[in-house]
């Protein structure tokens, strides 16, 4: 059942990636959304959410 939690976390990461790339594609190059928000969202998705989704192990599974 822990596999569902991993899939949900990875799905949130993919959703954040889509939002980040959408923000990156907005407006001119001087747009604050594409200059600040999009890179922060993408870095958070790639370096925090996706690795947690891949590496998450429940306490029950550790004991086995």
N, CA, C and O atoms as CSV, one atom per row, in Angstrom:
chain,resi,resn,atom,element,x,y,z
A,1,UNK,N,N,0.812,-1.202,0.000
A,1,UNK,CA,C,0.000,0.000,0.000
A,1,UNK,C,C,0.850,1.259,0.000
A,1,UNK,O,O,0.362,2.334,-0.348
A,2,UNK,N,N,2.116,1.141,0.386
A,2,UNK,CA,C,2.977,2.310,0.419
A,2,UNK,C,C,3.293,2.812,-0.986
A,2,UNK,O,O,3.637,3.979,-1.172
A,3,UNK,N,N,3.174,1.939,-1.956
A,3,UNK,CA,C,3.443,2.307,-3.338
A,3,UNK,C,C,2.515,3.428,-3.800
A,3,UNK,O,O,2.914,4.267,-4.607
A,4,UNK,N,N,1.296,3.447,-3.301
A,4,UNK,CA,C,0.341,4.497,-3.670
A,4,UNK,C,C,0.824,5.863,-3.191
A,4,UNK,O,O,0.635,6.868,-3.877
A,5,UNK,N,N,1.436,5.899,-2.031
A,5,UNK,CA,C,1.954,7.166,-1.503
A,5,UNK,C,C,3.086,7.682,-2.391
A,5,UNK,O,O,3.159,8.878,-2.673
A,6,UNK,N,N,3.970,6.781,-2.831
A,6,UNK,CA,C,5.055,7.183,-3.720
A,6,UNK,C,C,4.510,7.717,-5.034
A,6,UNK,O,O,4.983,8.738,-5.534
A,7,UNK,N,N,3.528,7.041,-5.591
A,7,UNK,CA,C,2.944,7.480,-6.860
A,7,UNK,C,C,2.274,8.839,-6.700
A,7,UNK,O,O,2.361,9.678,-7.597
A,8,UNK,N,N,1.611,9.066,-5.578
A,8,UNK,CA,C,0.967,10.359,-5.337
A,8,UNK,C,C,1.999,11.476,-5.229
A,8,UNK,O,O,1.782,12.564,-5.763
A,9,UNK,N,N,3.107,11.229,-4.555
A,9,UNK,CA,C,4.152,12.239,-4.413
A,9,UNK,C,C,4.782,12.540,-5.770
A,9,UNK,O,O,5.045,13.699,-6.089
A,10,UNK,N,N,5.024,11.508,-6.563
A,10,UNK,CA,C,5.588,11.720,-7.896
A,10,UNK,C,C,4.589,12.466,-8.780
A,10,UNK,O,O,4.991,13.302,-9.589
A,11,UNK,N,N,3.299,12.175,-8.638
A,11,UNK,CA,C,2.282,12.894,-9.410
A,11,UNK,C,C,2.273,14.378,-9.055
A,11,UNK,O,O,2.117,15.227,-9.933
A,12,UNK,N,N,2.439,14.693,-7.771
A,12,UNK,CA,C,2.537,16.102,-7.356
A,12,UNK,C,C,3.778,16.734,-7.978
A,12,UNK,O,O,3.740,17.886,-8.412
A,13,UNK,N,N,4.872,15.987,-8.021
A,13,UNK,CA,C,6.087,16.499,-8.650
A,13,UNK,C,C,5.900,16.784,-10.132
A,13,UNK,O,O,6.363,17.807,-10.635
A,14,UNK,N,N,5.225,15.884,-10.829
A,14,UNK,CA,C,4.962,16.097,-12.258
A,14,UNK,C,C,4.054,17.303,-12.452
A,14,UNK,O,O,4.259,18.091,-13.376
A,15,UNK,N,N,3.061,17.454,-11.598
A,15,UNK,CA,C,2.176,18.620,-11.674
A,15,UNK,C,C,2.965,19.913,-11.453
A,15,UNK,O,O,2.743,20.900,-12.154
A,16,UNK,N,N,3.878,19.914,-10.489
A,16,UNK,CA,C,4.724,21.080,-10.262
A,16,UNK,C,C,5.616,21.367,-11.471
A,16,UNK,O,O,5.849,22.528,-11.809
A,17,UNK,N,N,6.112,20.318,-12.119
A,17,UNK,CA,C,6.916,20.517,-13.319
A,17,UNK,C,C,6.103,21.169,-14.432
A,17,UNK,O,O,6.586,22.077,-15.108
A,18,UNK,N,N,4.879,20.710,-14.619
A,18,UNK,CA,C,4.020,21.292,-15.646
A,18,UNK,C,C,3.750,22.765,-15.336
A,18,UNK,O,O,3.833,23.616,-16.222
A,19,UNK,N,N,3.430,23.060,-14.085
A,19,UNK,CA,C,3.182,24.447,-13.684
A,19,UNK,C,C,4.441,25.289,-13.868
A,19,UNK,O,O,4.368,26.420,-14.348
A,20,UNK,N,N,5.582,24.749,-13.493
A,20,UNK,CA,C,6.842,25.485,-13.630
A,20,UNK,C,C,7.172,25.802,-15.072
A,20,UNK,O,O,7.568,26.925,-15.386
A,21,UNK,N,N,7.013,24.818,-15.963
A,21,UNK,CA,C,7.301,25.073,-17.369
A,21,UNK,C,C,6.264,26.004,-17.992
A,21,UNK,O,O,6.593,26.783,-18.886
A,22,UNK,N,N,5.019,25.931,-17.529
A,22,UNK,CA,C,4.002,26.861,-18.005
A,22,UNK,C,C,4.361,28.290,-17.589
A,22,UNK,O,O,4.252,29.218,-18.390
A,23,UNK,N,N,4.785,28.462,-16.347
A,23,UNK,CA,C,5.191,29.792,-15.877
A,23,UNK,C,C,6.425,30.284,-16.638
A,23,UNK,O,O,6.553,31.478,-16.909
A,24,UNK,N,N,7.315,29.383,-16.976
A,24,UNK,CA,C,8.526,29.745,-17.699
A,24,UNK,C,C,8.206,30.261,-19.100
A,24,UNK,O,O,8.932,31.096,-19.639
A,25,UNK,N,N,7.132,29.769,-19.679
A,25,UNK,CA,C,6.762,30.148,-21.046
A,25,UNK,C,C,5.949,31.441,-21.112
A,25,UNK,O,O,5.582,31.873,-22.204
A,26,UNK,N,N,5.667,32.053,-19.995
A,26,UNK,CA,C,4.813,33.243,-19.971
A,26,UNK,C,C,5.570,34.500,-20.340
A,26,UNK,O,O,6.695,34.729,-19.894
A,27,UNK,N,N,4.935,35.300,-21.154
A,27,UNK,CA,C,5.333,36.669,-21.401
A,27,UNK,C,C,6.746,36.904,-21.873
A,27,UNK,O,O,7.449,35.972,-22.264
A,28,UNK,N,N,7.157,38.158,-21.832
A,28,UNK,CA,C,8.509,38.511,-22.259
A,28,UNK,C,C,9.559,38.029,-21.250
A,28,UNK,O,O,9.236,37.552,-20.162
A,29,UNK,N,N,10.798,38.169,-21.646
A,29,UNK,CA,C,11.897,37.675,-20.803
A,29,UNK,C,C,11.994,38.421,-19.482
A,29,UNK,O,O,12.533,37.877,-18.518
A,30,UNK,N,N,11.488,39.651,-19.406
A,30,UNK,CA,C,11.572,40.433,-18.177
A,30,UNK,C,C,10.426,40.137,-17.215
A,30,UNK,O,O,10.347,40.754,-16.153
A,31,UNK,N,N,9.559,39.230,-17.554
A,31,UNK,CA,C,8.408,38.899,-16.725
A,31,UNK,C,C,8.881,38.287,-15.405
A,31,UNK,O,O,9.635,37.314,-15.429
A,32,UNK,N,N,8.464,38.825,-14.254
A,32,UNK,CA,C,8.918,38.269,-12.964
A,32,UNK,C,C,8.482,36.823,-12.734
A,32,UNK,O,O,9.149,36.076,-12.018
A,33,UNK,N,N,7.380,36.438,-13.331
A,33,UNK,CA,C,6.930,35.044,-13.162
A,33,UNK,C,C,7.909,34.100,-13.843
A,33,UNK,O,O,8.274,33.069,-13.277
A,34,UNK,N,N,8.333,34.442,-15.044
A,34,UNK,CA,C,9.254,33.557,-15.756
A,34,UNK,C,C,10.689,33.684,-15.254
A,34,UNK,O,O,11.500,32.783,-15.471
A,35,UNK,N,N,11.014,34.791,-14.586
A,35,UNK,CA,C,12.381,34.976,-14.085
A,35,UNK,C,C,12.594,34.416,-12.688
A,35,UNK,O,O,13.686,33.933,-12.389
A,36,UNK,N,N,11.589,34.464,-11.826
A,36,UNK,CA,C,11.804,34.053,-10.435
A,36,UNK,C,C,10.944,32.865,-10.023
A,36,UNK,O,O,11.465,31.889,-9.482
A,37,UNK,N,N,9.662,32.929,-10.263
A,37,UNK,CA,C,8.762,31.877,-9.776
A,37,UNK,C,C,9.001,30.551,-10.483
A,37,UNK,O,O,9.074,29.506,-9.837
A,38,UNK,N,N,9.121,30.587,-11.796
A,38,UNK,CA,C,9.281,29.349,-12.555
A,38,UNK,C,C,10.554,28.587,-12.170
A,38,UNK,O,O,10.476,27.385,-11.914
A,39,UNK,N,N,11.720,29.236,-12.119
A,39,UNK,CA,C,12.903,28.477,-11.703
A,39,UNK,C,C,12.802,27.912,-10.287
A,39,UNK,O,O,13.270,26.804,-10.027
A,40,UNK,N,N,12.195,28.666,-9.374
A,40,UNK,CA,C,12.046,28.160,-8.010
A,40,UNK,C,C,11.135,26.927,-7.968
A,40,UNK,O,O,11.427,25.955,-7.272
A,41,UNK,N,N,10.038,26.976,-8.714
A,41,UNK,CA,C,9.121,25.834,-8.769
A,41,UNK,C,C,9.819,24.629,-9.376
A,41,UNK,O,O,9.688,23.516,-8.868
A,42,UNK,N,N,10.559,24.839,-10.457
A,42,UNK,CA,C,11.231,23.727,-11.129
A,42,UNK,C,C,12.326,23.109,-10.263
A,42,UNK,O,O,12.455,21.886,-10.199
A,43,UNK,N,N,13.107,23.946,-9.604
A,43,UNK,CA,C,14.163,23.417,-8.724
A,43,UNK,C,C,13.553,22.636,-7.570
A,43,UNK,O,O,14.044,21.566,-7.211
A,44,UNK,N,N,12.481,23.170,-6.990
A,44,UNK,CA,C,11.814,22.463,-5.899
A,44,UNK,C,C,11.274,21.119,-6.370
A,44,UNK,O,O,11.400,20.117,-5.666
A,45,UNK,N,N,10.669,21.093,-7.564
A,45,UNK,CA,C,10.106,19.843,-8.081
A,45,UNK,C,C,11.201,18.825,-8.378
A,45,UNK,O,O,11.079,17.655,-8.014
A,46,UNK,N,N,12.277,19.269,-9.042
A,46,UNK,CA,C,13.339,18.347,-9.440
A,46,UNK,C,C,14.200,17.886,-8.272
A,46,UNK,O,O,14.603,16.723,-8.231
A,47,UNK,N,N,14.490,18.768,-7.323
A,47,UNK,CA,C,15.459,18.439,-6.278
A,47,UNK,C,C,14.850,18.029,-4.949
A,47,UNK,O,O,15.557,17.494,-4.095
A,48,UNK,N,N,13.555,18.264,-4.747
A,48,UNK,CA,C,12.938,17.925,-3.468
A,48,UNK,C,C,11.813,16.904,-3.655
A,48,UNK,O,O,11.879,15.804,-3.106
A,49,UNK,N,N,10.799,17.257,-4.414
A,49,UNK,CA,C,9.592,16.434,-4.486
A,49,UNK,C,C,9.847,15.113,-5.204
A,49,UNK,O,O,9.467,14.058,-4.696
A,50,UNK,N,N,10.483,15.149,-6.372
A,50,UNK,CA,C,10.704,13.911,-7.126
A,50,UNK,C,C,11.613,12.923,-6.367
A,50,UNK,O,O,11.281,11.739,-6.302
A,51,UNK,N,N,12.738,13.362,-5.796
A,51,UNK,CA,C,13.542,12.401,-5.025
A,51,UNK,C,C,12.812,11.832,-3.812
A,51,UNK,O,O,12.991,10.659,-3.483
A,52,UNK,N,N,11.994,12.640,-3.142
A,52,UNK,CA,C,11.226,12.112,-2.018
A,52,UNK,C,C,10.257,11.051,-2.510
A,52,UNK,O,O,10.095,10.013,-1.868
A,53,UNK,N,N,9.610,11.299,-3.645
A,53,UNK,CA,C,8.685,10.319,-4.207
A,53,UNK,C,C,9.364,9.024,-4.607
A,53,UNK,O,O,8.775,7.950,-4.493
A,54,UNK,N,N,10.598,9.120,-5.073
A,54,UNK,CA,C,11.321,7.926,-5.496
A,54,UNK,C,C,11.894,7.171,-4.295
A,54,UNK,O,O,11.844,5.941,-4.258
A,55,UNK,N,N,12.430,7.888,-3.326
A,55,UNK,CA,C,13.172,7.260,-2.231
A,55,UNK,C,C,12.358,6.994,-0.970
A,55,UNK,O,O,12.884,6.401,-0.028
A,56,UNK,N,N,11.107,7.408,-0.920
A,56,UNK,CA,C,10.289,7.267,0.283
A,56,UNK,C,C,10.105,5.797,0.651
A,56,UNK,O,O,9.714,4.985,-0.188
A,57,UNK,N,N,10.387,5.463,1.902
A,57,UNK,CA,C,10.170,4.118,2.410
A,57,UNK,C,C,9.429,4.269,3.725
A,57,UNK,O,O,9.842,5.046,4.586
A,58,UNK,N,N,8.329,3.526,3.891
A,58,UNK,CA,C,7.540,3.646,5.111
A,58,UNK,C,C,8.231,2.967,6.277
A,58,UNK,O,O,9.147,2.166,6.088
A,59,UNK,N,N,7.792,3.288,7.476
A,59,UNK,CA,C,8.338,2.684,8.692
A,59,UNK,C,C,8.042,1.178,8.741
A,59,UNK,O,O,8.868,0.397,9.214
A,60,UNK,N,N,6.870,0.777,8.255
A,60,UNK,CA,C,6.529,-0.652,8.232
A,60,UNK,C,C,7.489,-1.427,7.329
A,60,UNK,O,O,7.925,-2.525,7.674
A,61,UNK,N,N,7.806,-0.861,6.199
A,61,UNK,CA,C,8.661,-1.538,5.240
A,61,UNK,C,C,10.105,-1.612,5.731
A,61,UNK,O,O,10.814,-2.566,5.411
A,62,UNK,N,N,10.554,-0.614,6.510
A,62,UNK,CA,C,11.913,-0.627,7.051
A,62,UNK,C,C,12.104,-1.787,8.024
A,62,UNK,O,O,13.189,-2.363,8.100
A,63,UNK,N,N,11.066,-2.126,8.759
A,63,UNK,CA,C,11.157,-3.169,9.777
A,63,UNK,C,C,11.215,-4.569,9.192
A,63,UNK,O,O,11.657,-5.498,9.868
A,64,UNK,N,N,10.782,-4.740,7.961
A,64,UNK,CA,C,10.763,-6.088,7.353
A,64,UNK,C,C,12.128,-6.571,6.967
A,64,UNK,O,O,12.268,-7.679,6.449
